[in-house]
Amino acid sequence: MTQVKKAIITAVCMALCVVLPLAFHAIPNAGSIYLPMHIPVLLCGLICGWSFGLACGVVGPLLSNLLTGMPPAAVLPAMLVELAVYGIVAGLCITLIRTGKLYADLYISLVAAMLAGRIVAGIARALIFATGTMTMAAWATSYFVTGLPGIVIQLALLPSIVFALEKARLIPVRYPGAGGSQ
């Protein structure tokens, strides 16, 4: 895929970082429950690679904060760290992992990115952004329990989106000749 096409896809994902939270925030606490900004960042990393995923993970939340006030300034630094790690790890994993099955590659990459982002953001909050107030229980609750619906949505939706984009030939096919058994 050309750098221009990757840049365009990244710009669309950055725009989705602004638009998706607006759609979800009509529901109270929807941002922390459904994690709408995570979807475009993970998608960008999976499709465009780690550097574009990193850019989307940093610029997307900043744009959203500047244009809509979401995420709030108090949450923004830790969220920037989390989403940047999502973009990097999703992009690196999808590049390095080659099981021969698209869905396996996608799920392994997604789970690795989601865990790494949550771990690094939790460490950053504990050591930098919320020193002394971050407990293991608070970390587990805020990053896993509250966001469980969003995690399920991401795991259900993102591999199917990537598969559909491949099938429509909008992104390169990962395993040409593999047929529909991916």
Backbone hydrogen bonds, N-H to C=O, Kabsch-Sander energy under -0.5 kcal/mol:
donor,donor_aa,acceptor,acceptor_aa,energy
6,K,2,T,-2.2
7,A,3,Q,-2.5
8,I,4,V,-2.3
9,I,5,K,-2.5
10,T,6,K,-2.5
11,A,7,A,-2.3
12,V,8,I,-2.3
13,C,9,I,-2.4
14,M,10,T,-2.6
15,A,11,A,-2.3
16,L,12,V,-2.2
17,C,13,C,-1.4
18,V,14,M,-0.6
18,V,15,A,-1.1
19,V,15,A,-2.4
20,L,16,L,-2.3
22,L,18,V,-0.9
23,A,19,V,-1.8
24,F,20,L,-2.0
25,H,21,P,-2.5
26,A,23,A,-0.6
27,I,24,F,-2.0
30,A,27,I,-1.9
33,I,29,N,-1.1
34,Y,30,A,-3.3
35,L,30,A,-0.6
35,L,31,G,-1.3
38,H,35,L,-1.1
39,I,35,L,-0.7
41,V,37,M,-1.1
42,L,38,H,-2.7
43,L,39,I,-2.5
44,C,40,P,-2.5
45,G,41,V,-2.3
46,L,42,L,-2.5
47,I,43,L,-2.3
48,C,44,C,-3.2
49,G,44,C,-0.6
49,G,45,G,-1.4
53,G,49,G,-2.3
54,L,50,W,-2.6
55,A,51,S,-2.0
56,C,52,F,-2.5
57,G,53,G,-2.4
58,V,54,L,-1.4
59,V,55,A,-3.1
60,G,56,C,-1.8
62,L,58,V,-1.3
63,L,59,V,-3.1
64,S,60,G,-2.4
65,N,61,P,-2.6
66,L,62,L,-2.6
67,L,63,L,-2.8
68,T,64,S,-2.8
69,G,64,S,-0.8
69,G,65,N,-1.3
70,M,64,S,-1.0
75,V,72,P,-1.3
76,L,72,P,-1.9
79,M,75,V,-2.1
80,L,76,L,-2.8
81,V,77,P,-1.9
82,E,78,A,-2.5
83,L,79,M,-3.0
84,A,80,L,-2.3
85,V,81,V,-2.3
86,Y,82,E,-2.1
87,G,83,L,-2.4
88,I,84,A,-2.4
89,V,85,V,-2.9
90,A,86,Y,-2.7
91,G,87,G,-1.8
92,L,88,I,-2.7
93,C,89,V,-3.0
94,I,90,A,-2.3
95,T,91,G,-1.2
96,L,92,L,-2.3
97,I,93,C,-3.2
98,R,96,L,-0.5
103,Y,182,Q,-2.0
105,D,101,K,-2.4
106,L,102,L,-2.7
107,Y,103,Y,-2.7
108,I,104,A,-2.5
109,S,105,D,-2.3
110,L,106,L,-2.8
111,V,107,Y,-2.6
112,A,108,I,-2.3
113,A,109,S,-2.5
114,M,110,L,-3.0
115,L,111,V,-2.4
116,A,112,A,-2.7
117,G,113,A,-2.8
118,R,114,M,-1.7
119,I,115,L,-2.6
120,V,116,A,-2.9
121,A,117,G,-2.3
122,G,118,R,-2.1
123,I,119,I,-2.4
124,A,120,V,-2.7
125,R,121,A,-2.7
126,A,122,G,-2.4
127,L,123,I,-2.6
128,I,124,A,-2.7
129,F,124,A,-1.9
130,A,125,R,-3.1
132,G,126,A,-0.8
133,T,130,A,-2.1
134,M,130,A,-0.9
135,T,133,T,-0.7
139,W,135,T,-2.5
140,A,136,M,-2.6
141,T,137,A,-2.5
142,S,138,A,-2.8
143,Y,139,W,-2.6
144,F,140,A,-1.7
145,V,140,A,-1.9
146,T,141,T,-2.9
148,L,145,V,-1.3
150,G,33,I,-1.8
151,I,147,G,-2.5
152,V,148,L,-2.5
153,I,149,P,-2.3
154,Q,150,G,-2.7
155,L,151,I,-2.5
156,A,152,V,-2.1
157,L,153,I,-3.0
158,L,154,Q,-1.9
161,I,157,L,-2.1
162,V,158,L,-2.4
163,F,159,P,-2.5
164,A,160,S,-2.5
165,L,161,I,-2.5
166,E,162,V,-2.3
167,K,163,F,-2.8
168,A,164,A,-2.1
169,R,166,E,-1.7
170,L,165,L,-2.7
171,I,165,L,-1.1
178,A,175,Y,-1.9
181,S,178,A,-1.1
